[in-house]
Amino acid sequence: MSHGFDTLQIHAGARPDPSTGARQTPIYQTTAYVFRDADHAAALFNLQEVGFIYSRLTNPTVAVLQERIATLEGGVGAVCCSSGHAAQIMALFPLMMPGRNIVASTRLYGGTVTQFSHTIKRFGWEVKFVDFDDLDAVKAAIDDDTRAIFGEAIANPGGYIMDVRAIADVADEAQIPLIIDNTTATPYLCRPIDLGATLVVHSTTKYLTGNGTVMGGCVVDSGNFDWSATDKFPSLSAPEPAYHGLKFHETFGNLAFTFHGIAIGLRDLGMTLNPQAAHYTLMGTETLSLRMDRHVANAEKIAKWLEADDRIEYVTYAGLESSPYFERVKKVCPKGAGGLFTFAVKGGYDACVKLVNALEVFSHVANLGDTRSLIIHSASTTHRQLTEEQQEAAGAGPSVVRVSIGTEDPDDLIADLDQALKQATS
Ligand SMILES: *Cc1c(COP(=O)(O)O)cnc(C)c1O
């Protein structure tokens, strides 16, 4: 039976609790699970039977969330983990070795730029940042050691839409997986797997949970990549020494990546999602489409209002006709361009600082994807350490603020922006 998105976001992965009949998914607050007998324990440890051993690896509440997100994304399996940044490491880990590299978009969440530029070098991994609108440059950056291409469907700080299909074709030609961070679009607005992506990563901290309560991440596998077509991915295609020589692709077929993520990734890296967090995120997913429709409607209305205001220099929102991505967004995100955008205030740095201070409904925080409207002035916060040139390149120049439009009454948000802009530009 196939169901629509609105049904799946409530039901996928969940069933009445077999022991109590509880209709809502219980929070299985337990570390370990009793084995039926010694043979059962052995079968679980040999991965001959799927079941629960220890909550660093698997937990029934987390398993429901994994199945739900995999279903919404159109994947065969998913592994949840402790944060979006953990999900990025978990996605790359089975693919990479010291000396290998990935090709990534220049337009990424700031924290990801830092993780990729500095921290993963300690693992011996390299990242080449390329403008994803220049397909020749993407092709030219791929070499024999490249093991993945990485980009965001709707990229932070807002307004840039990646041509997922075009980049997926480049990845296919090079026989390497395309990883899409779908955090800011969510599976409701964008389905990267339908557009050719191999893996999808999420910060479930953002829209999937939706109310700014818990950290989490997820890696979804499309099941579409042939890990054995080349010898580039020995952890999946060859005997894996970290699991007594098991060949994951031969044994688990299109679930190889998911099983590897649990049996080795979670087991040895320990970036586990806790069942309480999974519970909050399950609550969030139930209303995902309702919230995203409202985020998009509010963002469109407010972006248009700002664009028409004299105090504003420009607005970068792909839902505006003035955006260079207005046509592309209809292919990549047919239900709307999301809830995130930036705008530049006449009066520069000082006006932005005043604006942020004067807002009453908007909160000044380093987060996005909340029901509450959020604003951040990157140049005085997240991008403070960068030179002005670097700030401009990142779309976070001194006169630019980023907003994550919430689901409040849009007229209240406009009134709040209006009174704060008056104070900021007088
Ligand atoms: C927040 C975010 C991340 C990192 O996720 P955390 O849950 O904060 O670790 C990665 N990518 C994007 C697009 C994000 O917005």
Ligand as a Chemical Component Dictionary entry (heavy atoms), coordinates in Angstrom:
data_LIG
# 
_chem_comp.id                   LIG 
_chem_comp.type                 NON-POLYMER 
_chem_comp.pdbx_formal_charge   0 
_chem_comp.three_letter_code    LIG 
# 
loop_
_chem_comp_atom.comp_id 
_chem_comp_atom.atom_id 
_chem_comp_atom.alt_atom_id 
_chem_comp_atom.type_symbol 
_chem_comp_atom.charge 
_chem_comp_atom.model_Cartn_x 
_chem_comp_atom.model_Cartn_y 
_chem_comp_atom.model_Cartn_z 
_chem_comp_atom.pdbx_ordinal 
LIG C1 C1 C 0 22.618 22.912 11.749 1  
LIG C2 C2 C 0 23.129 22.356 10.473 2  
LIG C3 C3 C 0 24.134 21.371 10.462 3  
LIG C4 C4 C 0 24.753 20.841 11.722 4  
LIG O1 O1 O 0 23.809 20.196 12.503 5  
LIG P1 P1 P 0 23.874 20.077 14.105 6  
LIG O2 O2 O 0 22.662 19.299 14.449 7  
LIG O3 O3 O 0 23.902 21.478 14.647 8  
LIG O4 O4 O 0 25.162 19.348 14.404 9  
LIG C5 C5 C 0 24.529 20.882 9.236  10 
LIG N1 N1 N 0 24.021 21.339 8.086  11 
LIG C6 C6 C 0 23.071 22.297 8.056  12 
LIG C7 C7 C 0 22.530 22.752 6.757  13 
LIG C8 C8 C 0 22.589 22.829 9.242  14 
LIG O5 O5 O 0 21.654 23.781 9.215  15 
# 
loop_
_chem_comp_bond.comp_id 
_chem_comp_bond.atom_id_1 
_chem_comp_bond.atom_id_2 
_chem_comp_bond.value_order 
_chem_comp_bond.pdbx_ordinal 
LIG C1 C2 SING 1  
LIG C2 C3 SING 2  
LIG C2 C8 DOUB 3  
LIG C3 C4 SING 4  
LIG C3 C5 DOUB 5  
LIG C4 O1 SING 6  
LIG O1 P1 SING 7  
LIG P1 O2 DOUB 8  
LIG P1 O3 SING 9  
LIG P1 O4 SING 10 
LIG C5 N1 SING 11 
LIG N1 C6 DOUB 12 
LIG C6 C7 SING 13 
LIG C6 C8 SING 14 
LIG C8 O5 SING 15 
# 
